Amino acid sequence: MYANTGQNLFRMSTFFQNWAEAAYTSLGFFWMALWAFILGYVISSMIQVFVTEKRMQRVMGKGKTSGVLLGAFFGFISSSCSFSALASAKSIFKKGASFVASISFLLASTNLVIELGIIISIFLGWQFVVGEYIGGVLLILISWVLIRLINPEQLISQARERLGKEKKDQGQKENSNWQDKLQNETQWARVGKKYKMEWQMVWKDVTVGFTIAGIVAAFVPDEFFRTLFINSGKAQADFTFFEILQHVIVGPVAAFLTFIGSMGNIPLAALLFSKKVSFAGVMAFIFSDLVVFPVLRINARYYGWKMSLFILFLLFTSLIGTSLLLHYGFDLFGKLPDPSLVKIQNREFFKLDYTFFLNLAFLAISAYLVYLGFFKRKDVGHSMGEMAPKSEVLEQVLKYLSFVCYLWLGVGIVLRYIIL
């Protein structure tokens, strides 16, 4: 009996230690990424205020090739929020942009955006940043080729007809150029309002994603990852083709089940790579933000289920091809990243280094924008761009799950610094 009691106490002690470590890791992840989040969303907010969607719609309907290139460019300077990207892609497609240009915009706005590259550089290193941007271009090119080969004219016509039944919007007024806007305090107040809205769109995904990353890092053994991703743990150059292919297929499946956006998934991607999942598998996981169930449902609401499933096939096939090309391309040049350089656990996050000073600086910028938009210039309105119709049930689940995450993190920090 005493032996059983001792074992139970040991298990409880181990659980509480892992809980404390999980909370510390989650908060440490967020502290590492805080300045990058602020920088990215400030840039995104500025672009969305100073470059109107009406201008994008006008220039993207001029030709197929130029439309694809312009779609990629405008996607690059747009928000990384998947729901905003879905709505914008639908809007420009409805206004006359070609289907391939709309897909180009959608892929670029979720894979080529500045803030995502900054977050990836912090957690995973330069190879993944290069992989993300080259991969974003490859995703667009492969999708373009597939669309030309399959030529789904009937699906495209049906989608346009479906969208044509929607009420027409009035668009945005353009009464000044962006140079004049930069010198106008009213426009900067609108940037402040848009910046706050950006955080409102992602706070639940970020909270849940970073908390899950800490929990997985502390509680899930390496054997689980070796089972889920066959033979993970090898050197990157030693994976066979079929092992890499399995990783590339399982990565999107794992992302499909998490329901977390691309920004919240980056710590999980870093965790996968630290467990020595293949470079291709991790890149496929990162690219999977547009093949999750909420996106599938939203596309079905916009275009119908047939087109939604076609887009799912298109993007899933493209990310598999892209991930394989990236892995073997980096291997050819001897530039596959080393998982041992990605340190997740037993790391000192909160110390007096460049991250500390950058966080202070960008928190000050953040505070000023919020003050300008919501206190100094209360008279300034800002119309938030169209958002894709989120699931109210899923949003409520994420909201309450976020509150549970805050409780988990709070108790975990108390355990780390006071009890244990």
N, C-alpha and C positions, 0 to 999 in steps of 0.2 A: 504493500500500500504506500509506504513512504517513497519507494522507488518511482511509482506512478505519479505521486504528488510532485516529486522533484522534476520528473520529465515534463509534466504539465507546466510547472513554473518556468522551466527552461524554454519551452515552446512559446509561452506568453511573453517572456522577456525578449526572445528573438523576434516575435511579431512586432512588439512595440519599438524595437530598435530599427527594424525594417520600415515601419511606419514613419518614424522620425527621419530616416534617411530619404524615404520617398518624398516627403514634404520639403525637405531641404533641397533635394535635387530639382523638384518642380519649380520652386521659387528661384533657385539659382539659374535655371534655364531662362526664366522670364527676365531676371536681372541682366543676364548676358545680352538678351535680345531687345531690351526696352528702348535704347536709343535708336536702334535700327527700325523698330516699329514706328516710332515718332517721326523719324526722318522720312521713311517711306510714305507714310500717310500724309505728311505735310506736302511732299512733292505731288502725290496723287491728288490731293485736294486743290492745289494750285492749278494743276493741269485741267481738272474738271471745271474749274471756275473760268479760267482764261481761254480754254479751247472748247467751243460748244459742239454738241452732238450734231447740230444742224449743218455745221461746216463739214464735219466728217461725212455725213450722209450725202452731201452735194458732190464731193470729189471722188467718192468711192464707186459711183455709178458710171464712170467714164469709159471703162474697158475692163476686160477680164484680167489681163496680166497686171495692169496698173492697179486694178481694184484689189487684187490679192496683196500686192506690195503695200498699198496704202492701208489696207486692213491690218496688216502686220504692224505697220508703223503706228497707227492710231491705237492698236491694242497695246503696243509697247508703252505708250504714254498714258494708258488708262489705269483704272483701279484693278487691283488683283482680286477683289471680292468676286467669287464665282457667280453669285446671284445678280450682282450689278452687271457683270459681263454677259450673262445670259439675256438679260433684258435689253442691253445695248445692241447685242448681236441680232436679236429679234427685230429691234426697231430699225436698224439700218437695212436689214433684209426686206422688211416690209416697205421701206421707202425706195427700194429699187436696186440696192446693191446685189450683186450676184451671190448665189448660195456659197460658192467657194470663197468669195471675199468675206462673207459673214463668218464662215468657219475659220478663216485666217485671223480675223479680228478676235474671235472667241479664244482661239489657242494662244495668240500673242498676249492677250490681256490677262491670261492666267498663268503663263509660263515665261514670258519675256519681260515682265515688269521689274522695275528697279528695286522695289522694296523686298521682293522675294529673293533676288540675287544677294542682297545685303544679309538677310537672315541666313541663307544657305552658307555664305562665306564665314559667318560666325560659328556655325555648328559643324560644318563639314569640310570647309577648305576650298581652295581655288579650283581644284579639278571639278568639283561638283557645280561650281558657278559656271565654269566653261561648258560643262556638260548640260546644264540647264538652258543656257542660251543657244548653244549649237543644237541641242535637242529640240528646243522650241521651233527653230527654223526647219529642222528635219520633220517634225510633226506636221507642220504646214505643207511642206513639199510632198510628203507621202500622202496626206489627205487629198491634196490637189490631184496627184496622179490617180488615186483610187476613184475620185469623183469623175475624172475624165474617162477612165476605163469603164466604170459601171454606168455612167451617164443616167442618173436617176431623174430624168425629165418629168415623168409623171408624178413622182413624189414631190418634186420641187413645185410643180404647178398646183398640186393639191394643197401644199403648205401655204403658198401665196394666196390661194383662194380662201383658205381658212382665215388667214390673217386679215384679208381684205374685208371681212365681215366685222372686224373690230371698229370701234369708234375712232375717228381720225383725231390726232392730237394737233395742237397748235404750233408745236415746236418752240424753240427758244429765239428770242429777239437778239439781234446782233446790232447794237447801236454804237459800238466803239471797238477799236482794235485792241489786241492784247497788250501792246505797249502802253496805251493809255490806261488800261485796267491796272497795270502794275504800279502806277503812281496814284491810284485811287484808294483811299482808306475804306470806302464802302465795299470795294471788291475784296480787300483783305479781311474785312469782317465776314464776308461770305465764305472766304477760305476757312476762317475759324469755325463757322457753323458746319461747313462740309467736313472739316477735320473731326469734329465731335460725332457727326453722323457715321464717319468711317469706323470709329471705335464702337459705336452702337451696333454696327453690322457684324463685328467680328469678336466682341468680347466673350461671348459664350463659347465659340469655337476655340479661341485661344485658351480660355480657362480650362476647358475639358481636355483639350489636346495636351497642354503642358502638364496637367495633373496626371493624366494617364501615362505620359512618358516617364514621370518620376516613379509611379507605382510599378510599371513594367520593369524599370531599371533595378528597383530594389527587391521585387518579389519573384519575378519570373526567371527561372534558371536557364542557363545557356542551352541545356538539352532540349528545351522547348523549341528554340529557334533552329536547332539542328534537325528537329523533326519536321517543323513547318517548312523550312527552306532546306532541301536535301543537301546534306554534306556541307552546310555552312560551317565556317571555321577554318577552311583551307586558305592558302595564299591565293590572292586574286587571280593570278595567272594560271593556277592549277585546276580551275573548274573546267569540267567537260562542257560541250555545247548543250547537251540535254539537261545538265544541272543548271546552267545559266537560263535556259529556256523555262525550266520549272520555276526558278526564282522570279523571272519576268512575268509569268502568269499568276503566281501566288501573290506578288506584290500588289497588283490592282485589286485582287480579291480581298486582301487584308484592308486596303483603303476603302473598298466598297462597304465593308462592315463597320468601319469606324464613324462614318458620317461627319468627319471633321474636315474643315477646309484646308487649303494648301499651306497657309501660314501656321496653323496649329499642328500640321503633320510633320513639319521639319524636325522638331526634337525627336519624334518617333523614328523618322528616317535616320537621324544620327545614331539613335539607339540600335537600329537594325544593323547599321554599318559597323558599329563598335562590336557587335556580335559576329562580325565577319560574314554577313550576307554579301553576295556578289555585288559589285558596282552596278551591273545591269539591273539586278533586282531592286536595289535602293532607288535608282533613277526611275524605274517603272512605278514604284510606290509614290514618288514625288509627282510624277506626271498624271496620277490617277484622279485628280480632283474633279475632272469632268466626266468620269464614268461611275460615279456613286449614285445610289438610288434616288436621292432628292433631285439631282440634275436630270435623271431619266424621266422622272415624273413631271418636272417643269417643262421639258421639251415636248412631252406628250400633250400637255395642256396647250402649249403654243401651236404645235405643228401636227398633232395627231400621233397615235402610237406607232404607226408604220415608219414615219419619218424619225421619231425618237429612237426607235430600235436601230434604224439605219445609221443615225449619228453615233449611237453607242458602238456599233460594229466598226464604223469608220475610225473613231478615236481609239478604241481598244486595239485594233489592228495597227494603227499608226504608232501607238506607244510601244507595242511589242517590237516592231521593226526598228524604231528609234533607239530603244534601250539596247538592243543587240548591236546595232551599228556603233553606238557610243562605246560599249564595252570593248569590242574588238578594235575599234579605231584607237582608243587610248592604249590598248595592249600593244598594238603595232608600233607605237612610238615610245613604248616603255613608260607611260605616264599614268598607269592605273594607281589610284590613291592607296595609301597604306592605312588599314583600319586601326592599327595601334596608335596612330596620331590623333584619333578621335577619342578623347577621354571623357567618359560620362560620369562614372561613379568615383567616390573618394576624391572629389575635386574641391578646391577652395574657390568658391564663387565670389564671396563678398570680401574684397580687399581693395586697398587704395591703389588702383591702377588706371589705365586709360578708360576702361569701361565705367568706372565710378565718375570720372569727370565728364565724360560724354553724356552719361545719364543725367547728371545735374544740369548740363547745358541745355539738353533737349527737353528736359522737364520744364525749364524756364521758358523755352520757346513755346512749348505746349500750353503752359499757363497763360502766356501773353495772348495767344490766338483765341483761347476760350474766353479770356477777359474781353478782348476786342469784339468778338462775335456775339457774346451773350450778356455783357454788362455795359461796356462803353457805347456800343451801337445796337441797342435793343430794337431800334426802328428798322434795321436791315433784315429783309427776308431772304431766304435762299430756298429755292425749290429743289428738293432732292430728286435726282434723276430717277427714271422708272426702275423699279426693282422687280425681279422675278417673284412670282407668287409663292412664298414659302409655305410649308405645311405648318398650320397653327399648332397641331398636336406635337410635331417634332420640335418646334420652337419652344413650346411650353416644357417639354421634356428636357431640352437642353438648358433652359432657364433654371429649373429646379435642380437639375444635375449640377449646374454651376454653383448653386448655393451649397449643395452637399460638398462640392470640391473645396469651397472656402472653409467650411467647417473642418474637413479632413486636413487641410493645410494648417489651419490654426492650431488644432490639437497636436498635429505632428511637430510643429515648431516648439510648442510648450514641452512636449516630451523630450525633444532634443536638447533644449537649453535649460530646462528646469528640473525635470524628473530624472532623466537617464544620466 
